[in-house]
Amino acid sequence: MRPQPTVLALAAALVACALPADAQNLGPFEGTTDVGQAQPGATTYDPEEQSFLIAGSGANMWADRDEFHFAWKRMRGDFILRTRAHLVGDGVDPHRKMGWTVRPSLDPESAHVTAAVHGDGLTALQFRRTPGGQTEEVALSVRAADIIQLERRGSRFIMSVAQMGATFVREEIADVDLGDEVYVGLFVCAHNPEVVEQATFRDVRIIIPPAEDYTPYRDYLGANLEILDLETRSRRIIYRSPKALQAPNWTPDGAALIYNVDGRIYRFDLATGESRVIDTGEIIRNNNDHVISFDGTMLGISSASPEGESSVIYTVPIQGGVPRRVTANGPSYLHGWSPDGKYLVYTGGRDGEFDVYRAASEGGEEIRLTTAEGLDDGPEYTPDGEWIYFNSSRTGKMQIWRMRPDGSDQQQVTDDEYNNWFPHISPDGRWIVFLSYGPEIEADDHPWYKQVYLRLMPIEGGAAEVIAYVYGGQGTINVPSWSPDGRRIAFVSNSAMPEAPEN
């Protein structure tokens, strides 16, 4: 027997559709609408989980007209839409579908571009170039994708999809002009006018990239401070800032995150959601290379000196105080503290070469640990102190390496087409999380505002699994950011603040 919509589901849909948009919590969306002659649908947002349950009916989204339920917002310009989504239950028609759609109007015959995943697994980029025109389709090789992304770049639209854990597969279309202001959002279509189907959507991100003429290190996007649950792979935004918040450390007591913004270091209390500046005296040009000692008593920071020297390293009590300078030379970018508290490891630029160095945390002579041609960066001790993991471009790609604390026995850990940065070791010493740029990025560059992956792999090497699809890069995860129980990761994603649409 085919499942039928329940009375309760239909009643909930009717109630939700009867509410004005401002009476509902719709998260990032402005309104909900049943497009076409569909049965009433519903959008329910769970602010704690930051997830949506959307119910929709409708005969189809095809040919020259559409019927579906739509949670939408109006936007201008370029954007990236991303979510993790699943259809609920077995469904009635195998062609039921859900995903993202972009359209200049709410008319059933509107032109549109849609990133759709169907009940039978078909994953396709579907589009209607003109109002009332025929729908066209480009199928993707991935079936039953649960990571769905749709990007607009002018009149180009790029659909990127994956099954959670895999890297993206992409298809694109060009010359589909939908006008500047459009409705963008999530949809569900039952492909049966007598049925209401449901889909869940989480990790919903509506991303606005920088203007084409933006200048790095001068023009900044807003930042989301996020926490990723490694068991469920679900994400929550815990704090938003219009400023360039970067690089969260997790305190060893699990109570707070420490990050930098506008040259200052802040502590974000996870229980209260409040931030306060940490006193670092006259050292107030801090960058995103800061590390907490394993015992949680000290903070190492990288900052321009008051005399104007480029980044040098200081240590300061975790609660704040008078910084002690550690490195005599700059630039020096801190990345690791030894488990016994005796040493710091960092990237130093000396005579035009960037290598990994070690120095006593109390100060003193620095020791060069790497000498290979190419950039060596991001050094971090394992919790047992037996290894230092780092990233190196010595092979022509940025890859993860490891060495003994004295610099001996240097071994390559990753070997793939991506440029891999900033290995962070889990508290139990079993796993590495790192940031991956695509092969189109220069090996020795880790720029702002790119589509990147956070990937997880066993400490000794092996297959790397994508655990988060992120718009970010520089400042996302430069520093150790595992929770002390090893169950979560803190990181930063980016987006410009949305421009209010015209009424």
C-alpha positions as CSV (number, residue, x, y, z in Angstrom):
1,M,0.0,0.0,0.0
2,R,1.3,3.5,-0.9
3,P,1.7,5.7,2.2
4,Q,-0.8,8.6,2.2
5,P,-0.5,12.0,3.9
6,T,-1.7,11.9,7.5
7,V,-4.4,14.1,8.8
8,L,-1.9,15.6,11.3
9,A,0.6,16.4,8.6
10,L,-2.0,18.2,6.5
11,A,-3.4,20.0,9.5
12,A,0.1,21.2,10.4
13,A,0.6,22.4,6.9
14,L,-2.6,24.3,6.9
15,V,-1.7,26.0,10.2
16,A,1.8,26.9,9.0
17,C,0.5,28.4,5.8
18,A,-2.1,30.4,7.6
19,L,0.6,32.2,9.6
20,P,2.1,35.4,8.2
21,A,5.8,35.2,7.6
22,D,6.6,37.5,10.6
23,A,4.7,35.2,12.9
24,Q,7.1,32.3,12.1
25,N,10.7,31.8,12.9
26,L,12.1,31.0,9.4
27,G,15.8,31.3,10.2
28,P,17.5,33.0,7.2
29,F,14.3,33.1,5.1
30,E,11.7,35.8,4.7
31,G,8.6,33.9,3.8
32,T,7.0,30.6,2.7
33,T,4.7,30.1,-0.2
34,D,2.8,27.3,-2.1
35,V,3.6,27.9,-5.7
36,G,1.0,26.7,-8.1
37,Q,-2.2,24.8,-7.2
38,A,-0.5,22.5,-4.7
39,Q,-2.0,21.3,-1.4
40,P,-0.9,23.5,1.5
41,G,2.7,22.9,2.5
42,A,4.6,23.9,5.7
43,T,8.0,25.1,6.8
44,T,9.0,24.4,10.3
45,Y,12.3,25.7,11.7
46,D,14.1,24.3,14.8
47,P,16.3,27.2,16.0
48,E,18.1,24.9,18.5
49,E,19.1,22.4,15.8
50,Q,19.2,25.1,13.1
51,S,17.3,22.7,10.9
52,F,14.2,22.8,8.7
53,L,11.3,20.3,8.1
54,I,9.6,21.3,4.9
55,A,6.4,19.6,3.7
56,G,5.2,20.2,0.1
57,S,2.8,18.9,-2.4
58,G,2.4,19.7,-6.1
59,A,2.0,17.8,-9.4
60,N,5.5,18.6,-10.6
61,M,8.3,21.1,-11.3
62,W,8.7,20.5,-15.0
63,A,7.6,21.4,-18.5
64,D,6.2,25.0,-18.5
65,R,4.9,25.3,-14.9
66,D,5.7,24.3,-11.3
67,E,3.9,23.3,-8.2
68,F,5.8,23.1,-4.9
69,H,6.2,24.5,-1.4
70,F,8.9,27.2,-1.1
71,A,10.8,28.7,1.9
72,W,12.4,31.8,0.3
73,K,14.3,35.1,0.7
74,R,14.9,37.8,-1.9
75,M,18.5,38.4,-2.9
76,R,20.6,40.3,-5.4
77,G,23.9,39.7,-7.0
78,D,26.0,36.5,-6.7
79,F,25.6,33.9,-3.9
80,I,26.3,30.4,-2.9
81,L,23.5,28.2,-1.4
82,R,24.4,25.1,0.5
83,T,22.5,22.5,2.6
84,R,22.6,18.9,3.8
85,A,19.2,17.4,3.0
86,H,17.2,14.2,3.0
87,L,13.7,13.2,1.9
88,V,11.6,11.7,4.7
89,G,10.4,8.1,4.4
90,D,9.8,6.0,1.3
91,G,7.5,8.5,-0.4
92,V,4.8,7.9,-2.9
93,D,6.2,8.9,-6.3
94,P,9.8,8.2,-7.1
95,H,10.1,11.6,-8.8
96,R,9.3,13.6,-5.6
97,K,12.2,16.0,-5.2
98,M,13.7,18.7,-3.0
99,G,16.6,21.1,-3.0
100,W,17.3,24.7,-3.9
101,T,15.5,26.9,-6.5
102,V,16.2,30.4,-7.7
103,R,13.5,32.3,-9.6
104,P,12.6,36.0,-10.4
105,S,9.0,35.5,-9.4
106,L,6.6,33.2,-7.5
107,D,4.5,32.6,-10.6
108,P,4.2,28.9,-11.5
109,E,5.5,29.6,-15.0
110,S,8.5,31.6,-13.8
111,A,12.0,31.1,-15.3
112,H,14.2,29.4,-12.7
113,V,17.4,27.4,-12.0
114,T,16.9,24.5,-9.6
115,A,19.3,22.1,-7.9
116,A,17.1,19.0,-7.3
117,V,17.5,15.6,-5.7
118,H,14.7,13.1,-6.5
119,G,13.3,10.2,-4.5
120,D,14.8,7.7,-7.0
121,G,18.2,9.2,-6.5
122,L,18.3,11.4,-9.7
123,T,20.4,14.5,-8.9
124,A,20.0,17.2,-11.6
125,L,20.4,20.8,-12.5
126,Q,17.1,21.9,-13.9
127,F,16.2,25.2,-15.5
128,R,13.7,27.2,-17.5
129,R,15.2,30.1,-19.4
130,T,12.1,32.1,-20.0
131,P,8.6,32.4,-18.4
132,G,6.4,29.6,-19.7
133,G,9.3,28.0,-21.5
134,Q,10.2,24.3,-21.4
135,T,12.3,22.9,-18.5
136,E,15.8,21.6,-19.4
137,E,18.0,19.3,-17.4
138,V,21.6,18.4,-16.8
139,A,22.0,15.2,-14.7
140,L,24.9,14.8,-12.4
141,S,26.9,11.5,-11.9
142,V,26.3,11.4,-8.1
143,R,23.0,9.8,-7.2
144,A,21.0,10.5,-4.0
145,A,23.3,13.4,-3.0
146,D,22.7,14.8,0.4
147,I,25.0,17.8,0.2
148,I,23.4,20.2,-2.3
149,Q,25.0,23.5,-3.4
150,L,23.8,26.0,-6.0
151,E,26.0,29.0,-6.9
152,R,25.2,32.0,-9.0
153,R,27.9,34.0,-10.8
154,G,26.1,36.5,-13.0
155,S,24.2,34.4,-15.6
156,R,26.2,31.3,-14.7
157,F,24.9,28.7,-12.3
158,I,27.0,25.9,-10.8
159,M,25.5,22.9,-9.0
160,S,27.9,21.0,-6.7
161,V,26.8,17.9,-4.9
162,A,28.2,15.1,-2.8
163,Q,27.2,12.2,-0.6
164,M,28.4,13.3,2.9
165,G,32.1,12.6,3.2
166,A,33.0,12.8,-0.5
167,T,34.3,15.8,-2.4
168,F,32.0,17.7,-4.8
169,V,31.0,16.8,-8.3
170,R,29.9,19.8,-10.4
171,E,27.9,20.8,-13.4
172,E,27.1,24.3,-14.7
173,I,25.0,26.2,-17.2
174,A,25.7,29.6,-18.7
175,D,23.6,32.5,-20.0
176,V,20.5,32.0,-17.9
177,D,19.5,35.5,-17.0
178,L,17.1,35.6,-14.2
179,G,17.5,39.3,-13.5
180,D,19.3,40.8,-10.5
181,E,16.8,40.4,-7.7
182,V,15.5,36.9,-7.3
183,Y,13.7,34.6,-4.8
184,V,16.1,31.9,-3.5
185,G,15.3,29.1,-1.2
186,L,14.5,25.5,-0.3
187,F,11.6,23.6,-1.9
188,V,9.8,20.3,-1.7
189,C,7.6,18.9,-4.6
190,A,5.6,15.7,-4.1
191,H,5.2,15.0,-7.9
192,N,1.6,14.0,-6.9
193,P,-1.1,16.6,-6.3
194,E,-2.8,14.4,-3.7
195,V,0.2,13.8,-1.5
196,V,2.3,15.9,0.9
197,E,5.9,14.8,1.1
198,Q,8.6,16.0,3.6
199,A,12.3,16.7,3.6
200,T,14.7,17.8,6.3
201,F,17.4,20.5,5.7
202,R,20.2,21.3,8.0
203,D,23.5,23.2,7.8
204,V,21.7,25.7,5.6
205,R,24.1,28.4,4.4
206,I,23.3,31.4,2.2
207,I,26.7,32.8,1.4
208,I,27.5,36.1,-0.2
209,P,31.0,36.2,-1.6
210,P,33.2,39.3,-1.8
211,A,32.9,41.8,-4.6
212,E,35.2,41.0,-7.6
213,D,37.4,44.0,-6.8
214,Y,37.9,43.3,-3.1
215,T,41.4,43.6,-1.7
216,P,42.6,40.8,0.6
217,Y,43.8,42.0,4.1
218,R,41.9,45.2,3.6
219,D,38.3,44.3,2.7
220,Y,36.7,41.6,5.0
221,L,33.6,39.6,5.0
222,G,31.5,38.7,8.1
223,A,32.3,35.6,10.1
224,N,30.3,32.7,11.6
225,L,31.8,30.9,14.6
226,E,30.7,27.3,14.1
227,I,30.9,24.0,16.0
228,L,30.9,20.7,14.2
229,D,29.7,17.5,15.9
230,L,32.0,14.7,14.6
231,E,29.5,11.9,15.3
232,T,26.6,13.4,13.4
233,R,28.6,15.7,11.1
234,S,26.0,18.4,12.0
235,R,27.0,22.1,12.4
236,R,25.7,24.9,14.5
237,I,26.5,28.6,14.2
238,I,27.0,29.9,17.8
239,Y,28.1,33.4,17.0
240,R,27.9,35.8,14.0
241,S,30.1,38.9,13.5
242,P,30.2,41.5,10.7
243,K,34.0,41.6,11.4
244,A,36.8,39.3,10.4
245,L,36.7,36.9,13.4
246,Q,39.3,34.2,13.0
247,A,40.9,31.0,14.3
248,P,39.1,29.6,17.4
249,N,41.1,27.7,20.0
250,W,39.1,25.5,22.4
251,T,40.2,25.9,26.0
252,P,41.3,22.6,27.7
253,D,38.5,22.9,30.3
254,G,35.9,23.0,27.4
255,A,34.3,26.2,28.7
256,A,35.3,28.7,26.0
257,L,36.7,29.5,22.6
258,I,39.6,32.0,22.0
259,Y,39.8,33.9,18.8
260,N,41.2,37.0,17.3
261,V,39.5,40.0,15.6
262,D,40.7,43.5,14.8
263,G,44.1,42.7,16.4
264,R,42.7,41.7,19.8
265,I,42.3,38.3,21.4
266,Y,38.8,37.4,22.7
267,R,37.4,34.7,24.9
268,F,33.9,33.4,24.0
269,D,32.1,31.8,26.9
270,L,30.2,28.8,25.5
271,A,27.7,28.8,28.4
272,T,26.7,32.4,28.2
273,G,27.4,33.2,24.6
274,E,29.3,36.4,25.7
275,S,32.7,37.5,24.5
276,R,35.3,39.6,26.4
277,V,38.7,40.9,25.3
278,I,41.7,39.2,26.9
279,D,44.3,41.8,28.2
280,T,47.5,41.5,26.1
281,G,48.9,44.8,27.2
282,E,50.4,46.8,24.4
283,I,50.4,43.8,22.1
284,I,47.2,44.6,20.1
285,R,48.0,43.7,16.5
286,N,47.5,40.0,17.0
287,N,46.9,37.7,14.0
288,N,45.3,34.3,13.7
289,D,48.2,32.2,15.0
290,H,47.6,31.7,18.7
291,V,47.9,28.5,20.8
292,I,46.9,27.5,24.3
293,S,49.3,25.4,26.4
294,F,48.3,21.8,27.1
295,D,47.7,22.6,30.8
296,G,45.4,25.5,29.9
297,T,47.4,28.1,31.9
298,M,49.2,30.0,29.1
299,L,48.3,31.6,25.8
300,G,50.9,32.0,23.0
301,I,50.1,34.8,20.5
302,S,51.6,36.1,17.3
303,S,51.5,39.9,16.8
304,A,53.3,42.8,15.2
305,S,55.5,44.4,17.9
306,P,54.8,47.9,19.2
307,E,58.0,48.9,17.3
308,G,56.3,47.8,14.1
309,E,58.2,44.6,13.5
310,S,56.2,41.9,11.6
311,S,54.7,39.0,13.5
312,V,56.6,37.9,16.5
313,I,55.6,35.5,19.3
314,Y,54.7,36.3,22.9
315,T,53.2,34.3,25.8
316,V,50.7,35.6,28.3
317,P,48.7,34.0,31.1
318,I,45.4,32.6,29.8
319,Q,43.4,35.1,31.8
320,G,45.5,38.0,30.4
321,G,48.4,40.0,31.6
322,V,51.8,41.4,30.5
323,P,53.1,39.5,27.4
324,R,56.6,38.0,27.4
325,R,58.4,38.1,24.1
326,V,59.7,34.8,22.9
327,T,61.1,35.2,19.4
328,A,63.8,37.7,18.6
329,N,63.1,37.5,14.8
330,G,60.1,38.0,12.6
331,P,58.0,37.1,10.9
332,S,57.2,34.2,13.3
333,Y,53.8,32.6,13.3
334,L,53.0,30.3,16.2
335,H,51.2,27.0,15.7
336,G,52.2,24.5,18.4
337,W,53.0,24.1,22.1
338,S,54.8,21.0,23.4
339,P,52.7,18.8,25.8
340,D,55.3,19.4,28.6
341,G,55.0,23.2,28.1
342,K,58.7,23.6,27.4
343,Y,58.7,24.4,23.7
344,L,56.9,26.4,21.0
345,V,57.0,25.4,17.3
346,Y,56.3,28.0,14.7
347,T,56.8,29.1,11.1
348,G,59.6,31.6,10.6
349,G,60.5,33.6,7.6
350,R,64.2,34.0,7.5
351,D,66.1,35.3,4.4
352,G,63.1,34.7,2.2
353,E,62.6,31.1,3.2
354,F,59.8,29.9,5.5
355,D,60.6,26.9,7.7
356,V,59.5,25.3,10.9
357,Y,61.4,26.4,14.0
358,R,61.4,25.5,17.7
359,A,62.2,27.7,20.7
360,A,61.9,27.4,24.4
361,S,58.6,28.8,25.6
362,E,60.6,31.0,28.1
363,G,62.6,32.4,25.2
364,G,66.1,31.7,23.9
365,E,67.8,30.6,20.7
366,E,65.6,29.2,18.0
367,I,66.4,25.9,16.2
368,R,65.5,25.4,12.6
369,L,63.8,22.0,12.1
370,T,63.1,22.0,8.3
371,T,65.4,22.9,5.4
372,A,63.6,21.6,2.3
373,E,62.9,24.0,-0.5
374,G,59.3,25.3,-0.4
375,L,57.0,26.6,2.4
376,D,56.8,24.6,5.6
377,D,54.0,25.8,7.9
378,G,51.5,24.9,10.6
379,P,53.6,22.7,13.0
380,E,51.7,21.0,15.8
381,Y,52.8,18.5,18.4
382,T,50.9,15.2,19.0
383,P,49.5,14.9,22.5
384,D,52.2,12.3,23.4
385,G,55.0,14.7,22.2
386,E,56.4,12.0,19.8
387,W,55.7,13.8,16.5
388,I,55.3,17.3,15.0
389,Y,52.8,17.4,12.2
390,F,53.1,20.2,9.6
391,N,52.2,21.1,6.0
392,S,54.8,21.5,3.3
393,S,54.8,22.4,-0.4
394,R,58.2,20.7,-1.1
395,T,56.5,18.2,-3.5
396,G,54.8,20.9,-5.6
397,K,51.5,20.5,-3.7
398,M,50.8,21.5,-0.1
399,Q,50.7,18.2,1.8
400,I,50.7,17.0,5.4
401,W,54.0,15.8,6.8
402,R,55.4,14.8,10.1
403,M,58.7,14.7,11.8
404,R,60.3,13.9,15.2
405,P,60.6,16.9,17.6
406,D,64.2,17.3,16.7
407,G,63.4,17.6,13.0
408,S,64.5,14.1,12.0
409,D,62.6,11.3,10.2
410,Q,60.5,13.6,8.0
411,Q,57.6,11.7,6.4
412,Q,54.9,12.6,4.0
413,V,51.4,11.8,5.3
414,T,49.0,12.9,2.6
415,D,49.4,12.6,-1.2
416,D,46.5,13.8,-3.2
417,E,45.4,16.6,-5.6
418,Y,44.3,19.0,-2.9
419,N,46.4,21.6,-1.1
420,N,46.2,20.5,2.6
421,W,46.9,22.9,5.4
422,F,47.0,23.1,9.2
423,P,46.9,19.6,10.6
424,H,45.3,19.5,14.0
425,I,45.6,16.4,16.2
426,S,42.7,14.9,18.2
427,P,43.2,14.8,22.0
428,D,43.5,11.0,21.9
429,G,46.1,11.2,19.2
430,R,44.2,9.1,16.7
431,W,42.9,11.6,14.2
432,I,43.9,14.6,12.1
433,V,41.6,17.4,10.9
434,F,43.0,19.7,8.2
435,L,41.9,22.3,5.7
436,S,41.9,21.4,2.0
437,Y,42.0,23.9,-0.9
438,G,41.3,22.8,-4.5
439,P,44.1,22.2,-7.0
440,E,43.4,25.6,-8.6
441,I,44.9,27.4,-5.6
442,E,48.7,27.9,-5.5
443,A,50.4,25.4,-3.3
444,D,52.0,28.0,-1.0
445,D,48.9,30.2,-0.7
446,H,46.0,29.9,1.8
447,P,43.7,32.8,0.7
448,W,40.6,34.2,2.1
449,Y,37.0,33.4,0.9
450,K,37.3,30.2,-1.0
451,Q,35.3,27.0,-1.1
452,V,37.3,24.6,1.1
453,Y,36.9,21.3,2.8
454,L,37.6,20.3,6.4
455,R,38.8,16.7,6.2
456,L,39.4,14.0,8.8
457,M,41.9,11.1,8.5
458,P,43.6,8.6,10.7
459,I,46.8,9.9,12.3
460,E,49.0,7.4,10.5
461,G,47.5,8.2,7.1
462,G,44.8,6.7,4.9
463,A,41.6,7.9,3.2
464,A,40.5,11.4,4.1
465,E,36.8,12.1,4.7
466,V,35.2,15.4,4.2
467,I,33.5,16.5,7.5
468,A,32.5,20.0,6.5
469,Y,32.0,22.0,3.3
470,V,33.0,25.5,4.1
471,Y,33.3,28.9,2.6
472,G,36.4,30.3,4.2
473,G,40.1,29.5,4.1
474,Q,42.4,32.0,5.8
475,G,41.3,32.2,9.4
476,T,39.0,29.2,9.3
477,I,41.0,26.7,11.2
478,N,44.6,28.0,11.5
479,V,45.0,26.8,15.1
480,P,44.3,23.8,17.3
481,S,40.5,23.7,17.7
482,W,39.4,20.2,18.9
483,S,37.1,20.1,21.9
484,P,38.9,18.5,24.9
485,D,36.6,15.4,24.7
486,G,37.5,15.0,21.0
487,R,33.9,15.0,19.9
488,R,33.7,18.5,18.2
489,I,35.6,20.9,16.1
490,A,35.4,24.7,16.2
491,F,36.0,26.7,13.0
492,V,35.0,29.9,11.2
493,S,33.1,30.3,7.9
494,N,32.5,33.5,6.0
495,S,29.9,35.5,4.2
496,A,29.2,39.2,3.4
497,M,26.2,40.6,5.3
498,P,23.1,40.5,3.2
499,E,21.8,43.6,1.6
500,A,18.1,44.4,2.4
501,P,15.9,44.0,-0.7
502,E,13.8,46.9,-2.0
503,N,10.1,46.7,-1.1
